Amino acid sequence: MTTTQTTAPEAPRGDAATKPYSLIGIPAPTGRALATGGGALAVVSTFLAWTWTSEFPGDLTVYGYPGGLQVLVLIGGALTALFGLASYGVKGLRALTPGSADSALKLAALGTFVTTWYTIIAISVQLGGLVNLEPGGYVAAAAGLATALGALSLPYERPETEPGDPDDSGWEKFRHSARNAATVFKAGFTTGPVAPPRALPAYAEILVIVVALALGLTVFTYGIGTEYDELFVGFLITTGFAFAAVAKAGLVSRVSALTAKHRNVTLVGAFVAAAAFPFTQSDDQYATIGVYILIFATVALGLNIVVGLAGLLDLGYVAFLGVGAYTAAMVSGSPSSPFDIHLPFWASALLGAAVAMVFGVIIGAPTLRLRGDYLAIVTLGFGEIFRITVLNMDGTSGPDITNGSNGISSIPNLNILGFDFGEEHSIAGFAIGRFANYFLLMLLITLVVVIVFRRSSDSRIGRAWIAIREDETAALAMGINGFRVKLIAFALGAALAGLAGTVQAHVTYTVTPEQYQFAHVVPPNSAFLLAAVVLGGMGTISGPLVGAALLYLIPAKLQFLGDYQLFAFGLALVLLMRFRPEGLIPNRRRQLEFHEETEAPTVLSKAGA
Amino acid sequence: MTTDTTTQSTAPAAAPGETVLDARGVTMRFGGLTAVRNVDLHVNSGEIVGLIGPNGAGKTTFFNCLTGLYIPTEGEVRYKGQVLPPKSFKVTAAGIARTFQNIRLFANMTVLENVLVGRHTRTKEGLWSALLRGPGFHKAEAASRARAQELLEFVGLADKAEHLARNLPYGEQRKLEIARALASEPGLLLLDEPTAGMNPQETRATEELVFAIRDQGIAVLVIEHDMRFIFNLCDRVAVLVQGEKLVEGDSATVQGDERVVAAYLGEPFENAPGDEEAAEVEAAETHAGSTADAAPREATDTATGKENDR
């Protein structure tokens, strides 16, 4: 047998590995100056006019006042210049990059480049040619290109690549070299271990958290308020690169260490920030999106108990939202409800949650004896059974309870202690409209779900769920009554979804069976709920919230995708599963499960939630 | 909701000699295959009983019958006079804990969390107490953690409480499995090949650990292939061959039994090498000296490697 391993090039490569390597052959000092200067120039260019006409949305024609996409370029350029200066070791800025200043600089510069060029290309395409650019546009394009080229020329340690096999066929050789090239390219963006932070006084740590939350609220408000497609795409590009750059700089891990330390402060702060959202809006237009996002996110978080903690794949979860909504609608005093009852909100909320829980137990009891794929298929079936049953209880094919496909309509607005949710109120000088009212109410429900998630995951029952997910046989042998524990998770998840449903019924005025399908273009539906959990990160609190916000905002904002929305959505999910199966905000346990090969940290400090 | 926590052992010093486990006529059939045939076995309190047999003799199947993973086709298993329920979590609650032949820790939980999961049957707080977080919850949680930490100290893993179970070296994973089993406060501990893949030092440490467990009043039933380990450790050894119990007795009885040797090595054939030839071989081996010395160590090493591959 002949060995095909070549070991000959081993020795010379040893030297090459330690020699600094860069992606573009510009000397490092020049490159660094170029990157930093390019960032600064990009900032300056945003104060110039980029085009002569205000036909391109956002009005980029004004000197001295950045508008629309220019603001995003301004932020990107400023971030690049900041990281560039930090990479020079400027005193005071070094604290910004406890991780890797070079990687952060590269990503920030790339972000600036992509945003700038996207804007320039969008102007040219939309207005018909490069002639529509003013000098400022050329300056911006040059600045973007310079900063990207400069940043990519920064040196880094080239990783060892595997030698090729001379017996391989051409295609295999190509694949091999492509893989090596990808490894080398990726190594340019690695970040080292984050240096341990200097001890800060408690008030300063809390201040950092507050600043981070305020920043989060600002970014979210800006994103939700983007008025045209180009701006939203630019927003996605800029925030994506900026977040990656900040993460590479090591700031994200710093802040998450602080939030893990002050969990209650973070929780309260996050909810104050979220509650401040309606007050930043002048009309009800974006509060509408906000309340739908919150409903979607809350239900996704409830599903995360079932899927993320207990590991039960539930494909019919939206049915429990429907049960809650129908229950609330029937006792709301709506004229199309078969019952002539009008319960106060607290009673209908409790009733909705309780009825959903009963349904959860009824569906869970026979199905939870199944494992894995079988459970998923059976829950999918039950989800559809709910919808079809509701559809048929219209008085002709069945008893007249749900009013069939017309649903229960004209659900009156809530009125809690004389506070009419349908009216516009003025709180501290801010006008708070109907959807903003519901937004604040829904936020309370979200808070309840977050607390339930947090408390249950960090307890005897939560550990039992995780144990069942990890190894059911071993968990049973440790004395855990698997069926009972899984049923509790299932029923709890159902009750939380039902609770969210009681508010949803009032927000939408009408409940119809079509709202509760398995797959549908508008969230929430079972497929999107599961996608929000998987996209955001299973087993975490912030994961499904972020995932739901993205999954709601992106289709709502990118109207031009039209019929290709679901296609783009599917493609995005495939890519995500390929490159980041643990989700955007991974639970540390999950991250370990998916990346067996990487070196796991020895200590898991917090339960990851 | 009750939030009582039983911290006391469920087997408070059973009178020595009392029968803890009593399996009578246990038979397990899988279709046409009889994996275990009419096996009787009893374990008294304060006793360490060994179960040996060649590969495929049905030892693990018998274990699974004892712990409720399988329901025996015939026969019954009694724990302290009570017939065991046919569910593995109920068996654990009754007081029988086990470890697995191929380690089954909750790999992505910390060492401490693994032991806390073992405390599940001895704690009562349910969902409501977890959500409402009354004083009872905090008290029970603190008691559970204290007890888990105690157990980690007992097996020597106290300083690794916050490590992930998957990052422990092989020998320590075995120890953690034992600590997790002990957390359910069993009266009888079943160990399925606790020293598989261990080097001699680790094996000796495990031996000490098993004696220490026995000294706490917990009876131990152990499956093992390492004969030196089993004959050092056990008060009584049962030999299982092809699903049937061949012999049972103290170490000397079993070691001297021809049938046991035959089961492991095969029946002696005509003109089989006798004592004389054996002596000759021995002489040659001592002569060969250094090479023979190195061999056993190597063998252990490869065994360790193989186990770690799983």
Chai-1 contact restraints between the chains, C-beta under 6 A:
chainA,res_idxA,chainB,res_idxB,connection_type,confidence,min_distance_angstrom,max_distance_angstrom,comment,restraint_id
A,R455,B,A130,contact,1.0,0.0,6.0,A-B,restraint_1
A,R455,B,L131,contact,1.0,0.0,6.0,A-B,restraint_2
A,S456,B,A130,contact,1.0,0.0,6.0,A-B,restraint_3
A,S459,B,A130,contact,1.0,0.0,6.0,A-B,restraint_4
A,R460,B,T123,contact,1.0,0.0,6.0,A-B,restraint_5
A,R460,B,E125,contact,1.0,0.0,6.0,A-B,restraint_6
A,I461,B,L127,contact,1.0,0.0,6.0,A-B,restraint_7
A,I461,B,A130,contact,1.0,0.0,6.0,A-B,restraint_8
A,R463,B,E113,contact,1.0,0.0,6.0,A-B,restraint_9
A,R463,B,L116,contact,1.0,0.0,6.0,A-B,restraint_10
A,R463,B,V117,contact,1.0,0.0,6.0,A-B,restraint_11
A,A464,B,H120,contact,1.0,0.0,6.0,A-B,restraint_12
A,A467,B,F106,contact,1.0,0.0,6.0,A-B,restraint_13
A,A467,B,V117,contact,1.0,0.0,6.0,A-B,restraint_14
A,E470,B,F106,contact,1.0,0.0,6.0,A-B,restraint_15
A,D471,B,R104,contact,1.0,0.0,6.0,A-B,restraint_16
A,A474,B,R104,contact,1.0,0.0,6.0,A-B,restraint_17
A,L476,B,S88,contact,1.0,0.0,6.0,A-B,restraint_18
A,L476,B,F89,contact,1.0,0.0,6.0,A-B,restraint_19
A,A477,B,S88,contact,1.0,0.0,6.0,A-B,restraint_20
A,A477,B,R98,contact,1.0,0.0,6.0,A-B,restraint_21
A,M478,B,V117,contact,1.0,0.0,6.0,A-B,restraint_22
A,M478,B,G118,contact,1.0,0.0,6.0,A-B,restraint_23
A,M478,B,H120,contact,1.0,0.0,6.0,A-B,restraint_24
A,G479,B,F89,contact,1.0,0.0,6.0,A-B,restraint_25
A,G479,B,T92,contact,1.0,0.0,6.0,A-B,restraint_26
A,G479,B,A93,contact,1.0,0.0,6.0,A-B,restraint_27
A,G479,B,H120,contact,1.0,0.0,6.0,A-B,restraint_28
A,G479,B,T121,contact,1.0,0.0,6.0,A-B,restraint_29
A,G479,B,S184,contact,1.0,0.0,6.0,A-B,restraint_30
A,I480,B,F89,contact,1.0,0.0,6.0,A-B,restraint_31
A,I480,B,H120,contact,1.0,0.0,6.0,A-B,restraint_32
A,N481,B,F89,contact,1.0,0.0,6.0,A-B,restraint_33
A,I488,B,L127,contact,1.0,0.0,6.0,A-B,restraint_34
A,R589,B,N108,contact,1.0,0.0,6.0,A-B,restraint_35
A,L592,B,N108,contact,1.0,0.0,6.0,A-B,restraint_36
A,E593,B,N108,contact,1.0,0.0,6.0,A-B,restraint_37
A,A600,B,N167,contact,1.0,0.0,6.0,A-B,restraint_38
A,T602,B,H163,contact,1.0,0.0,6.0,A-B,restraint_39
A,T602,B,N167,contact,1.0,0.0,6.0,A-B,restraint_40
A,V603,B,E162,contact,1.0,0.0,6.0,A-B,restraint_41
A,L604,B,T110,contact,1.0,0.0,6.0,A-B,restraint_42
A,L604,B,L164,contact,1.0,0.0,6.0,A-B,restraint_43
